[in-house]
Amino acid sequence: MKNISICIIISILSLVCVQAQTPAFPGAEGHGRYTTGGRGGTVYHVTTLEDTGLKGSLRYAVVQKGARTIVFDVAGTIFLKSTLKIANDDITIAGQTAPGQGICIAGWPVSVSANNVIIRYVRFRMGNESGTEEDALGGWGKKNIIVDHCSISWSVDECCSLYGSDNLTLQWCIISESLRTAGHEKGTHGYGGNWGGAKASYHHNLLAHHDSRAPRLGPKAGTQTREYMDLRNNVIYNWSGNGCYGGEGMKINIVNNYYKPGPATKSAATSAKVRYRIAGIGIRTESYVSKYPDFAPMKHVWGKYYVDGNVVEGYSDVTKDNWTKGIYEQIDNNSCDGLYTQVTKDTIKLDTPLETDVVTTHTATQALGRVLLYAGCSLARDEVDARIVRETEYGITTYTGSVSADAKSKPGLIDLPDDVKPEGATSAWPELSDGGVTEAELIDTDGDGIPDVWEEAHGLNKNNAADGKIVNSEGYTNLEVYMNSLVAEITENQNKVVDYTPIVPTSLETLLKNASAGDVLEVTSEVIGKELTVDKNITIKAKSGLIEPPVLEKVTFKIKNGASIALDGLILFYDRTDEEPTDSKYLISVTGEAQTIPEISFRNCEIYGYGRGAVRADDKTNIAVIGKLEVDNSVFHDMCKASPNYSVLGFAKAELSETELTNSSFFNCSGGVFVNGGAVPLNFKMSNVTILDCGTDADETQTGNAARASNEIIATGACTGSVYRLENCIISGFETKKVVLNDEAYIQNCLIENEVTGDLKINTRINASVISKDYDSYILTTDYFVGDEVGDSRWTLKSSETGGLISDLEQNSDMRVCVSGNRIHFAGISGNVTVDVFAINGSAVLKKTGDGESVSFELPSGFYVLRVVSGKQVNVFRVSVR
């Protein structure tokens, strides 16, 4: 019996030993990597988004005692009713188990006041409505904590202050948009976080849009004599105030971080030296310890720092030599009781780094690329994170504060969540979809946290909860194996060593000035309020690999010297759709000199809000001779609102020889679509084009040009030898406006509701009508017709019954789309299927066909519209791929 007992004891000891050396999860790194969390403990399912404190709520699971793992059966935002305090040890919160787009916690702070805590793939977007001044996610004075792939924003104090603890890791998180003027008792705030601890690691995080503490290297009283911190491979963007500073008496590695100054950093509101700051080091001064006597043990004690490999974008001298300007120049002797001397400079600098435990280390530029791809809740990024990443990548901002007096001088730094609420949205908090998950996919019969479908697929018993706790040879329970598998692709890819070339914003004006004929100018950032001259043949296009198309706002081009211009892959607008239209604004003007222009082309563009149109070529004296107008895979909408008497594409006095419009849409434009004076014969072709709600009659309620009637939808002058071909088009413009084809014309397979004039040699028309249009979701409803696909394929065509022979095209409620990494999966499909993929600006990306119950393919990173047709069932999805 004694021998048996000894064997049992040895077995238990071996298991404890294995667990002690098993990382919290694959990819866990840094000083908190051996945190065990709720391993082997009770499983709690979150089945409601309500903060009731009852079983099934997140609060109920959090306040339980003992080792526990929390999994999610719901997706969406949990609006807390009070602070959520994690006070009991040994807990894993597995946000990656939530279906669809995952989980967000909002309304009140979440505090970590327990030991042995694992938190993964959760959003913490607090807001200011509760009136509390705490951090969105904070905590100190504990040990063994790791927070991984979380997204933390909209705090009144700091967004994320996890510090003053032992064995702590914060990794692969996005910490963004702290609130500046949101009710803090000290007034303007807007801080990123206090970071530090006794063996604390902060790596591969993105800090963006903070007024200060980005981060603050801050010791707590309880750990001040043992502060030992590793800060590496983080990306810091658009800081102001003090940026990164502190470090009083601490031992710190500051290694291979990427500092990217943004518009607020470059503003005059930010001190010049803070713009290239790596860290502003200081000490505990006499006045400080008088006010806070708990810090007296470290008064006048300088820390030790290893600083190397950091990049400060735009400051090559600081990148080459981190210390001289990035550290030494940042120390203010007046704030250090006059104790900053040459001896100090010699003693604070470490020649070798502090021990880090295991942390995959990239170069600073490699880290920038990895963080942009994988930081935050990247299993399914929401609109907020997608925007933050885009802004960081491009070096731009989208919003400014609405309360702070100096808000305009600090672009990107917001005051309230509503400052970033998208147009038309009811809340700043994005709606998080469950991805169409079915009840059957969520069933967990034995309650071990592993869905039945996964257990069956991996040889486990769905009726036996005990197998969820079985430990494999790597030290993970089957429950952990399941949870880790959900993000295995991210874990595998994030640490790969892949070179990345940072996108450094370049002035389009400078590019044009330095361009040679035939150059392709790649645009990477927003251009606002520029009147640009094009005097040589050039193409302006989106830089390949960008997450979203570049936006050119209030940009106009004037062509000179017979230059050709091609715009490709861009979003261009002058006035937003909810703004009063500005008159006398054209995107492209061809006036002021007689010139011969080979070509004007628009490819893969979205263009809107120009008060008089996209092209003006109507100079009566200086006639422009233009070889070709090309429009392909583009969308024009809300044009000519200030002057309906102009057309979207206006060539009233030009000698235009050829026009080709394909796979494009024109909708909700007050002017006509195309006008040509007919000075020379025109070869005009339009195929798979949709024109909706363009043109208008005179409106006496308006003033100025806005009161005038539009041209015809298509207005062409009479010129012998012109040929007009319209194929597979839909035209449903203002009812009194015509399609005027003043010579030989061929119409094939078109749905045209407006009157057509011309010498019609072929007139094959579809006997149908447009019933309604939904511009927000690109759904065009028509009577059903038989024939080839007509119009711009971005529009989903629906139908009514025709003589009882053909039923409606209907939405398939069983059809679902899921995104895993770069792969798109569909489910609920029966029979043959066609999937058309469009970029968000409307350009066609690819077409896929298949059969069976599921279809799968890969897409590059970006935002897409998917049109899925299976039989007579049609669905439209919008997806984000990271």
N, C-alpha and C positions, 0 to 999 in steps of 0.2 A: 504493500500500500504506500509505503514511504517513497518507493521509486516512482510510482505513478504520480504521486503528488509533486515530486520534483520535476517530472517531465511536463506537467501542466504549468507549473510556475515558469519553467524555462520557455515554454511556448508563448505564454503571455508576455514575458519580458522581451522576447524576440519581436512580437508584434508592436510593442511600445517603441522599441528601437527603430523598427522600420518606419513607423509613423513619424517619429522625431526627425527623420532625415528625408521625409517625403515633402516636396514643395506643396504649397497650398493647392496648386493646380499647375498643369503644364503651362509654362510661360511666366509663372510667379518668380520674380527676381528681387534682388536687393535684401535689405536687412529684415524685412518682414516675410520673406519667402517661405519660411517653415511654419507659418501660422496654420493651425489645424481647423479653426472655426468649429462648425457643427458636425464634423466628421463622425460617422457612426451613431449619431443621435436621432432624436425624433424628427419626423418630417411634418411640416405644416403647409397646407395648400392655401394660397390666397385666392379666393373665389369671388371677391367683390371689390369694387373700387371705393366703396363707402368706408369712411373712417369711423366705424361704429364701436370698435373695441370688442366686438363679438367674434365668435369663432368664424373663420373664413376671411376676416379682415387682416390687413398687414399689422395693425397695432396689436391685435390679439396674439399673433405669432411672435412678435418682437418681445413682448413683456413676459413670455413664458421663461421658465428656468430650465437649466440643463442644456446639454449639447443639442442643437437643433439646426435644421436646414429649412429655409423658406423657399418654396417654389411657387410659381404664379400660373394660374389657369386663365387669367384675364389679361387683357392689354388695355392701356389707357392711362389717365392721370388720376392719382389719388390726391384729392385736396384735403389736407389734414385740418383738423379742428383745434389742434394744440400741438406743442412741440412733441416730436417723437423721439424719446430718449431710449437709446440702446444701453440698458443698465445691467443686464445679466450676461455673464461670460459665455463663450463658446457658441458662436452663431455664424452661420453662413446665409447671406441673402443673395440668392442666385437669380438676378434679373434676367439672365439669358434664357431662362426657362419660360418666360412670358411669350405668348404667341405673337405673331405679326410684328408690329413696330415697338413692342415692349412696354415698359413701365416708366412713368414719371411721378415723382413725389413733389407736391406743391403746397403753397399756402403758409406753412410753418417750418421752422428749422428741424433738422435731424442732427442729434448729438450722439457721439460715440463715447459712452462712459462705461465701457466694459473692456475686458481683456479677451484676446483670442477671437478676433472679428475678421471675417472675410465679406467684402461687398463687391459684387461684380455687375456690370452692365445695368446700372440704374441711373436715371436722370434725377437730379435734384434742382428744381427750378422754383425757388421759394416765392419771390414777389414781396410786396410790401403791404398787402392788405391786412395782415394780422396785427400790424403795429409794433411787432417785436423788432429788436435791433441786432439779432444774433446772426450767425453764419448760416448759409444754406446747408452746409455739411461741416461740422466741427467737432473737436474733442481733444483732450489732452490728459496727461497723467496716467496713462494705461500702458499696456505692453502687448506685443504680438498683434499687429493690425496690418491688413493689406487691403487697399482699395484699388480696383482694376477696371479700366474701361468704363468709367462713369462720366457723366456730363453734368456740370455744376454751374449754375448761373443765377442771376437776378437776386442777389442778396443785398440786404441793407447795410450789413457790416462787411466782413470778408465773405467771398464766395466759398472758399475752402481753407479752413485753418485746422489742419491735423498736425499737431506738434507737441513737444514736451512729453513724448512717450518713448518707450523702449521698443526696439525692433519693429520699425514702422516702414511700410512702403506705400507710396502713392504713385501709380504707374498708368500710362496710356489713358489719361483723363483729359477732358476739355474743360477748362475753368474759364468762363467768359462772362462778359457784360455784367459786372457788379454795378449796382445802382448808385448814382452820385447823389442826387437830391431826392431822397425817398422817405424822409422822416427820421433820420438819425439825429440824436440830440446834439451832436457836434456839428451839424450842418452838412455841407458837402462831403461826401465820403467816396464810395466807389473803389473798393480795394480787392485785390486778388486773393491774398491769403498770407498767413503766418506759417512758415515752414521751418522745422527743425526737430531735434530730438536726440536721444542717446542711442545712436545707431539708427539713423533714419535715411531712407532712400527716396528720392524724387526723380523719376526718369521717364522720358518719352511722354511728357505732358504738354499740352498747348494752353498757354495763358494769353488771352486776347481781350483787348478793350478794357483796361483797368486804369484808373486815375493814379494809383500808387500801389505799393505792396505787390509787386509783380516779379517775384514774391518778396515779402519781408522775411529775411533770415532771422528768425526770432526765437531766442532761447526762453524757456519757461523757468521759473524759480526752482522747480523741483529737479530739473535736469541741467541747470546752468553750468555745473562743474564737470558734466559728462557729455556735453553737446558734441556730437560726432555725426556729420551729415554729408551725404553725397548728392550733388545736384548735377545731373548729366543728361545730355540728349533731349533737353526740353526746348520748346519753341516759344518765344516770348514776342508778342506782336502788339503794336499800337498802345504803348504805355505812355503815361504822362507823370506828373508829380515827381515822386522820388524813384520810380521804376523799381529796380531790385536794389535792396539796401539792408543794412543791419549787420548781423553776424557778430555781435558783441561777445567776445571771449570764446567763440565757437571754433571747432575744428571742422573745416569744410573743403570738400572737393567741388570745384566749379569747372566742369569739363565738357567740351564739345556741345555746348548749347548754341542755339541759333537765335540771335536777336534781330528782329525785323522791324525797324521803325515804321510806324504808320502815319497817317495824316495828323493825328493828335500829337504824336511824338515830334513830328517835324514842325508843328505849329509854334508860333512865337510864344504861346502860353506855356511851353515846356522849356526849361532851362537848357541852354546850348549843350552843356557837358552831360546832361542826363540823356541826351539823344544818342550818345555813344557809350553810355555807362554799361559796364558788365556787373559791377556791384559797388555800392557805396558803403564802405566798411566803417564801423565806428566802435566805440567802447561805452561801458556804463560810466556815466559821468557823476560828479559830486552831486549835482542838482537832481539827477535821475534817482540815485539811491536814497537821497533825502526824501524824495516823494514816494519811492517804492523801496523800503528798507529790506525787503526780502531778497533784493539783488545785490546787497552789500558785499557778499563773498566774492563777486567778480568785478568789483569797482576797479577801474583803470587797468583791467587785464585785457591785453590784446589777444586776438585769436590767431590761429594758424590756418593758412589757406594754400591749397594747391589749385592753381588756375591755369588752364591750358586748352588750346584747341577750339576756343569759342569764336564764333563768327558774328560780327556786327555788320549787317548789310549796309553797304554804302560808305563804310569807313574801313578801307583796306589797311590803313596804318594800325588801327585797333585790332583788326583780325590778325595781322602779322605779329603784333606785339600786344598781347592782352593786358599786360601789367601797367605800362607807362601811363596810358590815358584811360584805360578801362577800369583800373583799380587805384593806382597811386593818385592820379589827378582828381579822383572822386572823393578823396578823404578831406574833410573840412576840419582843419586844426582848431577852428573856433568852436566846433561842436565836440571836441575831444579834450577839453581842459588844457589845450596847448601842449599835449603830450605826443603829437605826431612829429617824429624826428627821423633822421637818417637811420638811427639804430632801429627804430620801429620798422622802417622799410626793409631793413636787412633781416629782421627776425620774424616778420609775419609771413614771409614767402617760403613755402615748402618746395623742395626740389623733387620730391617723390610723392605720389598720391597716397591718400589714406586708403586702407583696405576697404573694399566695397561689398564683399560677398560676391555672388554671381550677378552681374548685370551685363547683358549684351550691349556693347558700345559701338555706335556708328560714328562716323565723322559728323560734324555739325550739319553739313548739307545733306548727307544721307539721312540723318535723323529728321530733317525737315520733310523730306519726301515720305518717310515711313509714318511720321505723325499725321501728316495731312491725309494719308490713306486710312489709318487704322485707329487713331485716338478717339476717345469718347465711346458712346454707345454705337459703335460702328457695325454691329450686327444688322442694324436697321436704323440708319441715321434719320433723325427727324429734320424738319425744315430749319430749325434753329441751328443745329450743328452743321448742316449742309451750307448754310449761309456763312457761318463763322469760318469754316474751312475755306470757302470760296474767297471771302474777304482777305483772309490771311495769305492765301496763295497768290492773289492778284495784287496785294498791297493796297486795298481799297476799303472804303466803309460804305454802308448803306443808310444808316440812321444817325441822328443826333438827339441829344436830350431835349426835353420839352419844358423843363423847369429851371435848370441852372442858368444864371445870368450869362455865364461865359460858354454856354453849350456850343455855339457856332465855332468857337475857337478850338474845340476839342471833338472833332468828328469821330463818330463811332462809340463815344462814351455816352451812355444813356442814363436817364433819370428813373424811368418807370417801365415796366414790362410793356405797357401800351405803346411806348415809343417805337417798338418793333412789331406791332401787330400788323399783319399783312392787310392790304386793302380788301375790304369785303368780309374779313374774318370777324367772328364774334368774340374771340379771345386771343390773347398773345400766345397762350399755350396751344401748341399744335394738337389736332385730333390724331390720336394714335390708333391705327387700325389693328384689328386682330388677324389681318391677313386672310380672312375667310376660313379660319380653322373650324373644323367640325367638332361636334360633341364627341364623336367616336374617336377622334384623334387625341382627345384630352383625357379619356377614361383611364383612371389609375385604380384598378379594382382592389389591389391590396394596400393602397395608400402609402407605398414606399417612395413616392416622388417620381417614379419612372412610368411613363404612359405604357399601357398594355401593348400598343403596336410596337414600341421599341423593345420591350421585354421579349415579345414573341419573335421579333427579328433577330434577337441576339441570344436566344436559347435560355432565357430566364423564365421563371414561373410567375405569371401575372397574378396568381392567387396566393403567393407566398411572400409576405413583406420581408422575411428574413434575408432573402437573397439580395436585397438592396444594400445590406450592410456587409456583405462578403467582401473581403479585401483581396485585391489581386497582388501579383508579385511586385508591382511598383508602389504598393502602399495605398492605393485608392480603392474606395468602396465602389460597388457597381453603380450606386447613385451618382457618385462623383464622375465615374467614367461616362455615364449618360450626359451629365451636365457639361462636362468638358468637351464632349463630342459636338455639342451644338455650336461651339465657337472654334473648333479645331482648325478650320481653314484660316481664320484670322491669326490664331496662335502660331501656326506654321509659317505664315507669310510675313508677319510683322517684323520678325528679327532677321529676315534675309538682308544680306548686304547688297544693296542696289544703289548705284550712283543716281543722283538726282541733280538736275540743273535748276536752280531757283529762278522763278519768274520775276525779273526785275522790271518794274514798270518803266516804259519808255514813251516819251512824248510822241504822239502821232505827228504833231507839227514838225518835230525834229526829224522824224523818219522821212517825211515828205520832202523836207528841205535837202536832205542828204541823199535822196534816192536817185538812182539812175533809171533810164528808160527800161521797162520790162521787169523791174523789181517787184517782188511780192513782199509786202509789208505785213508782218504778223502782229496783230493787235492783242495785247494781253490785259489791258486795264480799261476802265471807263475813261472816256474823254468827254468833258463837260464844257459846253459853251464855247466852241471853237468854230470860227469861220476860216476854212482851210482852202488853199489854192492848189489845184492839181495841174501841173504844166508839163507833165511827161506821162507816158503810158505806164500805169501801175495797177496792181491788184492789192486791195486791202482786205485781209482775211483774218479769221480767228486762228490763233496759234493752236496747232494740233495738240491734243491731250488735255485741253482745259476741261474742267468739270462742267461749266456752263458757257454759253456764248458770251463774248464780251459785249458790253452795252455802251453805245455811243449816244450820249444825251445832248440835245441842243447843238448838234454838229451839222454844219452845212459845207458843201463843196462847190467851188467855182472852177469850171474848166477853162483853161487857157492854152494857147499854142497847139490846138488840135490834139489834145491828150485824150487817150482812152482811160476809162475808169471801170474797174470791176470790184464790186463789193461781195464778199463771200463769207457766210457763216456768222453774221453779225446781227445784233438787235440795235436798231436805230430809231430814236424817237425825239420829237421836239417838245410837245406837250403831253403830259399824262392824260389818260382818258377822262379823268375827273377834273381836269383843269380847263380854264377858259382858253379857247384856242387863240394862238398868236398869228396875226395876219402877216403877209409878205414873207413867209418862210417856205423855202423849197429845200429839199435835200440836195439836189444837184441843179445848178444853174449853168446854162450855156448861152450867155448873152455878153454883149459889150464888144465883141470883135468877130469878124468873119473868120471862120476856121473850118477845117475838115477833120472830123473826129471819126476814127475807125469804128469804135464800139463803146456802148454803155451797157453794162450788164449787172444784174442782181442774181446772185445764186445763194440759196440756203439762208435767206435773210427774213427777219420780221421787221417791218417798217410801219410806223404809225405816228399820228399826232403832228404831222407837218401841215400847217394851216392852208398852204396853197398846192401841195402835192409833192411828188417824189422827183419829177424832172420838169424843168422849165426850159424850153427852147422856142421862144416866140419873138425874138428880136426882129423887127420888121426891116431894119436897116442893115444890120450885120448878120446875114443869113448863115446859119450853121449847116454844113453838109455832114450828115451822120450816116455811116455805113450800116450799122446794125444796132438794134435794141434787143437785148436778151433778158428774159425773166424766167428763172427755173427754180422750182422747189422753194418758193418764197410766199410770204403772206403780207398783204398790205391792208391795213384797217384804220378806221377813224381818221381818214385823210380829208383835206380840203374843207375842214369844218369852218374855218374863218372866211373862205372864199369859194363857195360852191361853183362859181362860174369858171373855175379852173379845173383841170383834170389831173388824176393821179399821175398819169404819164402824158405830159403835155408837149407836143411837137407841132404847135399851130402854125409856125412859120419856118420850120426847119425842112431841109431836103433829106428826108429819111427814106432809105432804100429797102431795108429789111427789118421785120419785127417777128420775134418768135417768143411766145408766151406759153410755158408748159408747166404742168403739175403745180399750179399756184392758185391762191385765193385772193379775192378783193371783197371786203365786206364792210358795211357800215361806213361808207365814204359819202360825204355830201356832194362831191363832184362826180363827174363821169370818170370812167376808167382810162380811156385812151382817146386822144385827139391828134389828128394829123391833117395838115393843111392841103396835102395833095399836090405839092409843087413838082414832084417827080413820081414816077410809078413806084408803087409800094408792094413788095411781096410780104404778105401778112399771114402768119400761121398761129393759131391758138388751139392747144389741145390739152384735155384734162385740166381745164381751168373752171373754177367756180366763182361766180360774181353774184353777190347777195346784197340787197339794200343799198345800192349805189345810185347817186343822182337825186335831185330834188327839184321841186317847183319854187318859184319866188315866194318869199315869206315876208309879208309886210310887217310882221311883229319884230323883225330883226332890223338892224341898222347897218349901213355901209355895205361892203361886199357880201356880208353874211345874209343879206336880204335877197340876193340875186339868185336866179334859177341856174341850174347846172347845165353843162353841155349834155349832149346825148351820152348814153352809156359807152358806146363806141361811136366816135364821130370822125368820118374820113372825108377828105375833099375829093372831088371828082378829078381823076387823072387817068387817061387812057393807058392801058397796059398794067394797071394794078390787079392783083389777084389776092383774094381773101379766102382762107381755109379755116373753118372751125370744126373741130372733131372732138367728140366725147366731152362736151362742155355743158355746164349749167349756168344759165343767166336768168336771174330773177331780180331785176332792178326796180327803181321807182316806176310806177305804172305808166306814167305819161312819157317816159323817156324811151328812145329808140336805139336799135342797133343799126347804124347807118354804114352800109358797105357799098361805096360809090363806084363799083365796077364789077367785074367778074367775081362771083362768090360761090363757094362750095360749103354747104353745111351738112355734116354727116354725124348721125347719132347724137344729137344735142337736144337738151331740154331747155327751150328758150321761151320765157313767158312774155317778153317784151316784143313790140312790133319790130320786124326786120325789113329793111329796104335794101335794094341792090339788084344786080343782074344775077339771080340765083340759078346757077347751072345745075346744082344738086341741092336738094332741100329735104334731107332725111331727118325728120324731127321725131322726138319721143312724145307720145301722147300722154303726158302726165303733168303734174303741177307740184310746186313746192308748197307744203302745208305750213311748216314752221321751221325756225332756226334757233339753235341754242349756241351762242358764240362762246360761252364759258366752257362747254364740254365738247365743242365741235361736233354737234349732232344736227344733221340736216334731215328733216322729215319730208318725204315726197310720196306721192302715189307710186305704187309699184310699177315697174316697167321691165320688159324683157330685153336684154341686149348686153353689150359690153359695159364694163364699169365706166361711169361718166363722172365728170367733174374731178376736182382735187380729191385724191383718196384719203386725205386727212379727215374728211367728213365721213361720219358713219351714216350710211343711207338706211332709213327705215321705211316701211311701206304699210299701206292699208290693203285690205283684200280687193282683188279685182275679179269681179264676177264669180266669187267663191272658188276660183280655180287655184289661186296661190295665196297662202296665208301670210300674215305679217312676218316681217323680220323681228325677232324678239330678243330681249336680253336673256342670256342664260344665267340664271341665279346660282347654278351649281359650279360655274366656271370660276376658278381662282388663280391668282398669280402670286408667286413667292419669289423673293430674291435671296440668294445665298452667295455672298461674295460677288463675283461677276456673272454668275449663272442665273438665268431666268427659268423658273419652272411653272408650268401650267398644270392644272388638274381640273377634273370635271368635264373633260372634252370627249365627245363621242363622234366617230366618223372622221372624215377628212377635215383639215383645218388649215387656214391661211392666216399668218400673223404678219402684219405690216408694222414696222418699227420706224417711228419718226423722232427726231430730236425735238426738244421742247419748242424750238423756234419754227418747227414745221417741216424741216428738211428730212427727206426720206433717208433712212439708214440701211435697212435691209428688209427682205421679204423671206419668210420661212413657211414651208408647207410640210404637212405630216399627217399621220393618221394614228388611231389608237386613242387611249384614254389620257395620255400625257405627252407634252412636248417640252423640250428643254434646249436652250442654247445660251451662249455667252455674249455679253456686250461689254464694251469699255466703260470706264467710269463716266457717269453723267446722268442727266434726267431725260426720260423718254416717255412718249405716248405710244401705247401699243393698241392696235386695232385688230381684234381677233374675230375671224368669221368661220363658223362651223355650221355647214348647212345653211339654214335660214336664221341662224342665231348669231348675233353680233354683240361684242362687248368692247368697251374702251377702258384701258387702264392707264394710270400715270404712275411711273415707278422711278425710284432713285437707285442707281447702281454705284457702289463705291469699291 
